[in-house]
Amino acid sequence: MSPKIGVVNVSDRASAGVYADTPGQSCVSLLREWLATPFEVDYRVVPDEQAVIEDELRRMADVAGCCLVLTTGGTGPAPRDVTPEATAAVCEKLLPGFGELMRAASLKFVATAILSRQTAGIRGRTLIVNLPGRPKAIRENLEAVFRRFLTASI
């Protein structure tokens, strides 16, 4: 049985069909590019509503059995950016080092990375990681996180 990875794009406009879901699709493309092990994708686009995000994270972890859930978007300082709050609400343990590492990596490219609020945490046996909502930033952040895991496991 292949592992299952959840991808949740958090975006009012993409969930309403106002524009294409580029960030979420970019995230899936990166996973397919980088991971040699076959995996299934559980994919959703949801609005910037904390309760909706929490429900989706719980479903992916508890019902769908995803080992990893990546969110894209909703990590900035705007009032509707609530992905980190939703993640904190559903996780048993937070892993602030992920956010620190991703912000440090992003600061090499853009000064406004200091405003980003990505985080990560554990719910049961599921790792949940928040990523920014721009494809370029998603790549930069995933490279930083994956590089640490690959280096640590060798």
GIKALIN-V419669 format. One record per residue. N is the residue number from 1. RES is the residue in three letters. D_CENTER is the distance of its C-alpha to the mean C-alpha in whole Angstrom. Layout:
# GIKALIN-V419669
n;res;d_center
N;RES;D_CENTER
N;RES;D_CENTER
This chain:
# GIKALIN-V419669
n;res;d_center
1;MET;23
2;SER;20
3;PRO;17
4;LYS;14
5;ILE;11
6;GLY;9
7;VAL;7
8;VAL;7
9;ASN;8
10;VAL;9
11;SER;13
12;ASP;16
13;ARG;18
14;ALA;16
15;SER;16
16;ALA;20
17;GLY;20
18;VAL;21
19;TYR;20
20;ALA;18
21;ASP;14
22;THR;14
23;PRO;10
24;GLY;9
25;GLN;12
26;SER;12
27;CYS;9
28;VAL;11
29;SER;14
30;LEU;12
31;LEU;12
32;ARG;15
33;GLU;17
34;TRP;16
35;LEU;16
36;ALA;20
37;THR;20
38;PRO;20
39;PHE;17
40;GLU;16
41;VAL;13
42;ASP;13
43;TYR;12
44;ARG;12
45;VAL;12
46;VAL;13
47;PRO;15
48;ASP;14
49;GLU;16
50;GLN;15
51;ALA;17
52;VAL;15
53;ILE;12
54;GLU;13
55;ASP;15
56;GLU;12
57;LEU;10
58;ARG;14
59;ARG;15
60;MET;12
61;ALA;13
62;ASP;17
63;VAL;18
64;ALA;16
65;GLY;16
66;CYS;13
67;CYS;13
68;LEU;9
69;VAL;6
70;LEU;3
71;THR;3
72;THR;5
73;GLY;8
74;GLY;10
75;THR;10
76;GLY;13
77;PRO;16
78;ALA;18
79;PRO;19
80;ARG;17
81;ASP;13
82;VAL;13
83;THR;9
84;PRO;10
85;GLU;13
86;ALA;12
87;THR;10
88;ALA;13
89;ALA;15
90;VAL;14
91;CYS;14
92;GLU;17
93;LYS;16
94;LEU;14
95;LEU;13
96;PRO;14
97;GLY;14
98;PHE;11
99;GLY;11
100;GLU;14
101;LEU;14
102;MET;11
103;ARG;14
104;ALA;17
105;ALA;16
106;SER;15
107;LEU;18
108;LYS;20
109;PHE;19
110;VAL;19
111;ALA;21
112;THR;19
113;ALA;16
114;ILE;18
115;LEU;17
116;SER;13
117;ARG;12
118;GLN;8
119;THR;9
120;ALA;8
121;GLY;11
122;ILE;13
123;ARG;14
124;GLY;17
125;ARG;16
126;THR;12
127;LEU;10
128;ILE;7
129;VAL;4
130;ASN;3
131;LEU;4
132;PRO;7
133;GLY;9
134;ARG;12
135;PRO;12
136;LYS;14
137;ALA;12
138;ILE;9
139;ARG;11
140;GLU;13
141;ASN;10
142;LEU;9
143;GLU;13
144;ALA;13
145;VAL;11
146;PHE;13
147;ARG;16
148;ARG;16
149;PHE;16
150;LEU;18
151;THR;21
152;ALA;21
153;SER;22
154;ILE;24
